[in-house]
Amino acid sequence: MLEVEQTNCLIRKAKQGDASAKETLLVENGNLIKSIVRRYLGKGVEYDDLYQLASMGLLKAINGFDESFGVRFSTYAVPMIAGEIKRFMRDDGSIKVSRAIKSTAKQINCFIEEYTVVHGAPPTVKQIGEKFDMPESEVVFTMGSTHMPVSIYNQGEYKDEKTQELLDKLPVEDKQEDLIEILQLKTAIAGLSERDRKVIMLRYFRDMTQNEVANMLGVSQVQVSRIENRIMENFRKDLTG
């Protein structure tokens, strides 16, 4: 990867219309683009199309980047690239979910509604799994498969998120892209407790809100927030330590 000053110099040239500078930035950020593209494989869009969308996101990041932001270009580019892919999937309707999964998800939703009416609270993931004879991980996957991606520009709905977009909550350390890579890999979360793994999977892989996660796990939203903050803080310490 290019050094910060080299990158900033190329960005300045690219903004002035230097095609060679743009090409260099695309090449040098190829691994970053690929790491984000891998997150969306298997969702109905071909790899080459995803790569092209991600490259468009990088070009938009080049045009919008300002050195006064005080962050590395790669840190700024990550949500721009992911956002370009998510917008396409949302607007084009390209996320494909099998008929069987949709049917099961519908049955689960009906069960959750009926259970909530009778018991005054939604069932936990474990209770749903027992009802449908499914592993808890499969319940999480099935429920999450019917959720469209959340925009990084959505406003938070809780007390500590009222004035923040999700984009504002992304860490700005130099190794943000490393954190995203780690969250993508099962090995990075293998050492977490079962409950912690569920929180990370539901929040970062299924784009569920803290309140939705709390209902699924049978805990409070405050507990989910504390668990999430603790996990992310541990990740940051591991990355910078």
Phi, psi and omega per residue, in radians:
M1 nan 2.587 3.120
L2 -1.212 2.661 3.029
E3 -1.226 2.821 -3.044
V4 -0.993 -0.833 -3.080
E5 -1.166 -0.658 3.087
Q6 -1.095 -0.752 3.122
T7 -1.075 -0.839 -3.124
N8 -1.078 -0.645 3.118
C9 -1.134 -0.757 3.114
L10 -1.128 -0.664 3.126
I11 -1.110 -0.727 3.116
R12 -1.074 -0.745 3.128
K13 -1.161 -0.720 -3.132
A14 -1.077 -0.686 3.126
K15 -1.148 -0.422 3.128
Q16 -1.545 0.080 3.071
G17 1.729 0.209 -3.137
D18 -1.359 1.812 -3.105
A19 -1.128 -0.611 3.136
S20 -1.109 -0.679 3.129
A21 -1.146 -0.717 3.113
K22 -1.092 -0.763 -3.133
E23 -1.081 -0.717 3.125
T24 -1.104 -0.750 3.134
L25 -1.117 -0.674 3.109
L26 -1.125 -0.744 -3.131
V27 -1.174 -0.834 -3.081
E28 -1.164 -0.434 3.126
N29 -1.770 0.305 -3.123
G30 -1.023 -0.739 -3.134
N31 -1.155 -0.647 3.095
L32 -1.115 -0.784 3.122
I33 -1.049 -0.801 -3.115
K34 -1.110 -0.663 -3.119
S35 -1.120 -0.596 3.123
I36 -1.371 -0.686 3.125
V37 -1.025 -0.679 -3.106
R38 -1.039 -0.456 -3.129
R39 -1.188 -0.369 -3.020
Y40 -1.985 0.180 3.093
L41 -1.207 2.578 3.114
G42 1.407 0.259 -3.124
K43 -2.024 0.447 3.015
G44 1.666 0.037 3.124
V45 -2.137 2.297 -3.117
E46 -1.125 2.673 -3.117
Y47 -0.981 -0.812 -3.098
D48 -1.071 -0.663 3.118
D49 -1.189 -0.711 3.107
L50 -1.094 -0.728 -3.130
Y51 -1.122 -0.688 3.129
Q52 -1.143 -0.730 3.106
L53 -1.098 -0.753 3.137
A54 -1.118 -0.658 3.111
S55 -1.142 -0.658 3.070
M56 -1.104 -0.684 3.095
G57 -1.104 -0.678 3.117
L58 -1.140 -0.725 3.120
L59 -1.096 -0.674 3.087
K60 -1.144 -0.635 3.110
A61 -1.146 -0.670 3.094
I62 -1.048 -0.814 -3.112
N63 -1.159 -0.555 -3.068
G64 -1.668 -0.133 -3.056
F65 -1.272 2.440 3.102
D66 -2.280 2.176 -3.115
E67 -1.029 -0.441 -3.127
S68 -1.235 -0.156 3.093
F69 -1.078 -0.456 3.124
G70 1.367 0.319 3.105
V71 -2.230 2.811 3.075
R72 -1.188 2.672 -3.138
F73 -1.055 -0.714 -3.114
S74 -1.063 -0.645 3.113
T75 -1.120 -0.740 3.126
Y76 -1.211 -0.591 -3.030
A77 -1.306 -0.540 -3.054
V78 -0.921 -0.981 3.140
P79 -1.161 -0.484 3.105
M80 -1.172 -0.746 -3.139
I81 -1.172 -0.853 3.137
A82 -1.078 -0.676 -3.135
G83 -1.105 -0.638 3.128
E84 -1.109 -0.740 3.126
I85 -1.189 -0.773 -3.110
K86 -1.126 -0.671 3.117
R87 -1.087 -0.738 3.128
F88 -1.090 -0.793 -3.128
M89 -1.126 -0.657 3.136
R90 -1.247 -0.836 -3.061
D91 -1.324 -0.593 -3.089
D92 -1.568 -0.188 -3.136
G93 1.136 0.649 -2.991
S94 -1.583 -0.044 3.100
I95 -1.382 2.044 -3.059
K96 -1.746 2.216 3.083
V97 -2.111 2.274 -3.065
S98 -1.104 2.728 -3.124
R99 -1.077 -0.687 -3.118
A100 -1.113 -0.750 3.137
I101 -1.165 -0.716 3.099
K102 -1.049 -0.734 -3.127
S103 -1.122 -0.779 3.128
T104 -1.126 -0.733 3.129
A105 -1.069 -0.678 3.115
K106 -1.120 -0.748 3.109
Q107 -1.105 -0.706 3.124
I108 -1.114 -0.750 3.128
N109 -1.074 -0.705 3.109
C110 -1.103 -0.739 3.126
F111 -1.099 -0.728 3.135
I112 -1.078 -0.754 3.131
E113 -1.097 -0.817 -3.127
E114 -1.134 -0.754 -3.134
Y115 -1.089 -0.740 -3.119
T116 -1.114 -0.693 3.123
V117 -1.098 -0.741 -3.089
V118 -1.308 -0.738 -3.007
H119 -1.795 -0.151 3.114
G120 1.375 0.093 3.120
A121 -2.729 2.609 -3.129
P122 -1.227 2.710 3.114
P123 -1.254 2.753 3.077
T124 -1.432 2.970 3.096
V125 -1.035 -0.699 -3.132
K126 -1.088 -0.772 -3.138
Q127 -1.133 -0.673 3.096
I128 -1.126 -0.742 3.137
G129 -1.072 -0.716 3.128
E130 -1.158 -0.678 -3.131
K131 -1.112 -0.736 -3.046
F132 -1.820 0.151 3.129
D133 0.931 0.894 -3.112
M134 -2.223 2.546 3.009
P135 -1.086 2.624 -3.121
E136 -1.049 -0.624 3.132
S137 -1.110 -0.612 3.133
E138 -1.259 -0.594 3.075
V139 -1.077 -0.811 3.135
V140 -1.045 -0.795 -3.136
F141 -1.090 -0.798 -3.098
T142 -1.112 -0.768 3.119
M143 -1.140 -0.736 -3.100
G144 -1.234 -0.451 -3.081
S145 -1.157 -0.347 -3.123
T146 -1.652 0.008 3.124
H147 -1.646 2.236 3.041
M148 -1.315 2.692 3.129
P149 -1.010 2.500 3.110
V150 -1.513 2.353 3.122
S151 -1.196 2.417 3.105
I152 -1.216 -0.150 3.129
Y153 -1.719 0.051 3.085
N154 -1.171 2.529 3.094
Q155 -1.423 2.513 3.077
G156 -1.177 2.754 -3.077
E157 -1.984 0.102 -3.102
Y158 -1.965 2.964 -3.024
K159 -0.936 -0.726 -3.090
D160 -1.491 0.075 -3.076
E161 -2.167 0.071 -2.997
K162 -0.943 -0.737 -3.036
T163 -1.799 0.204 -3.088
Q164 -2.032 2.450 2.927
E165 -1.503 2.809 3.124
L166 -1.026 -0.561 3.117
L167 -1.024 -0.624 -3.108
D168 -1.170 -0.388 -3.068
K169 -1.572 -0.088 3.073
L170 -1.215 2.368 3.114
P171 -1.126 2.624 -3.093
V172 -1.986 0.258 3.099
E173 -1.107 2.800 -3.134
D174 -1.035 -0.433 -3.072
K175 -1.780 0.495 3.131
Q176 -0.997 -0.731 -3.124
E177 -1.115 -0.545 3.079
D178 -1.159 -0.674 3.125
L179 -1.108 -0.737 3.126
I180 -1.093 -0.733 3.105
E181 -1.042 -0.763 -3.089
I182 -1.114 -0.728 3.138
L183 -1.137 -0.425 -3.141
Q184 -1.297 -0.490 -2.993
L185 -1.672 2.337 3.140
K186 -1.093 -0.565 -3.101
T187 -1.130 -0.463 -3.098
A188 -1.263 -0.415 -3.109
I189 -1.971 0.111 -3.109
A190 -1.104 -0.497 -3.102
G191 -1.441 -0.092 3.140
L192 -1.351 2.768 3.040
S193 -1.188 2.869 -3.103
E194 -1.024 -0.746 -3.124
R195 -1.158 -0.722 3.129
D196 -1.111 -0.695 3.109
R197 -1.090 -0.705 3.137
K198 -1.108 -0.726 3.140
V199 -1.065 -0.815 -3.139
I200 -1.127 -0.764 -3.136
M201 -1.079 -0.804 -3.095
L202 -1.205 -0.695 -3.073
R203 -1.354 -0.780 -2.965
Y204 -1.810 -0.311 3.118
F205 -1.893 -0.386 -3.135
R206 -1.989 0.026 3.060
D207 0.951 0.654 3.111
M208 -1.571 2.623 3.109
T209 -1.308 2.883 3.113
Q210 -1.074 -0.625 -3.139
N211 -1.170 -0.714 3.103
E212 -1.121 -0.726 3.110
V213 -1.108 -0.742 3.136
A214 -1.041 -0.767 3.126
N215 -1.127 -0.693 -3.134
M216 -1.149 -0.653 -3.050
L217 -1.663 -0.124 3.122
G218 1.293 0.564 3.089
V219 -2.219 -3.140 3.138
S220 -1.523 2.794 3.101
Q221 -1.097 -0.604 3.127
V222 -1.101 -0.704 3.117
Q223 -1.119 -0.730 3.112
V224 -1.075 -0.745 -3.140
S225 -1.070 -0.766 -3.138
R226 -1.145 -0.732 3.125
I227 -1.085 -0.821 -3.116
E228 -1.071 -0.801 -3.133
N229 -1.093 -0.696 3.135
R230 -1.122 -0.787 -3.129
I231 -1.086 -0.825 -3.095
M232 -1.143 -0.623 3.109
E233 -1.149 -0.692 3.097
N234 -1.133 -0.696 3.093
F235 -1.058 -0.780 -3.107
R236 -1.093 -0.722 3.139
K237 -1.115 -0.725 -3.139
D238 -1.123 -0.633 -3.070
L239 -1.317 -0.647 -3.049
T240 -1.701 -0.222 -3.125
G241 -1.383 nan nan
